[in-house]
Structures are given as structure tokens and as C-alpha cells.
Amino acid sequence: MFERFTKDARSAVVEAQLVAREAHSDQIDTRHVLVALAEQDGPARTALADSGLDVPGLVERARASITDGDALDPAALAAVGIDLDEVTRRTEATFGEGALARAGRVLRGRRKHIPFTADAKKSLELALREAIRLGSKEISGGHLLLGMTRADSPARRILSDGGADLDQVRHLAERSGKAA
């Protein structure tokens, strides 16, 4: 499928990998791809901007969501009887101060390729379907955006929560997809 990607779509996938790496994410989901699309010039960014969205604000919210989503939630762990502070204290008593942080860095550092989540894979599949529906032989960044807005995903929720009119975003992305 990637051989059908336009330059901007390929660039978005590569950039999503970098966004995930910077955030110390173990997987790439649609939020990483959304950040990549919104930060590069191309049909997706144009569709987002033309729909009236504050694109820099959207990127900021998406990046914050990525960071917030990866952190261990002490309250959620406590609800199931796990005291995160106690786990950290005991681990550091046995293995030394900062042992958990070092272990995470070592594991992430060994990984060259970061895999896509199921929702990101689904959005890529839907991008292909959108390109076919629009009669395009290539998959552009606009098609990637269409794929993300078609199914429930973290990126779609960020767009909705940010006040995006998803029908308008889709219309503008379709228009850019036909022009691609």
C-alpha cells in the first residue's frame, strides 16, 4: 500500500514515527499521524485550516493527549489496589534510584521500528478506500485525514473535542484529494 502514497503522505508516516519517538510512545496511533499531517504543508493541513480550526492549537492538544495518555495514572492504579509510589520505592530499593526510568529508556532505545496501533492501521486502510472512492491512484495526506475522520479514533476525538465540524473537514479533504 505504501507504494501508492504521495510524497506528503509518506512524509506524514515518517514524521508520525518521529512524533511517537519524541513522546516515548510504544506505538503509533492516529494522534501521531494527525500531528504529522497538521505540521506539514499539504492537503490535510490545508483542509484543517480552511475548516476554521486553529491548527497550532490542534497540534498542541494532540501532543498533550499523547503525553497524558502514556503516563501511568496513580489514581487508576490505586483503584485496583496498586500503590505506584510503593512499587517505585521497592523497585528503587532493590535495583537503585531511577531503575524504572532507566529500564524504559533502554527498552525504547532498542526499538528501531515503532508499530502502528489497530486504530492507526484501520485509518490507513480507510485512507486507501477513500482514495479509491475518489478515483485517485495515489493516497495523499488528504486521504489519510479522511481515513482518520471516518472511524472512531483518538484523532477523530481530538478533532471533535476541538470544535471541528467533521463533515466540513471531510468535504475540504475530499476536495483536496480530488485535486491531488
PyMOL commands that set and color helices and strands:
alter all, ss='L'
color gray80, all
select helices_A, chain A and resi 2-4+7-22+30-39+43-50+55-70+74-79+84-95+99-110+118-133+141-150+154-161+166-179
alter helices_A, ss='H'
color red, helices_A
deselect
rebuild
show_as cartoon
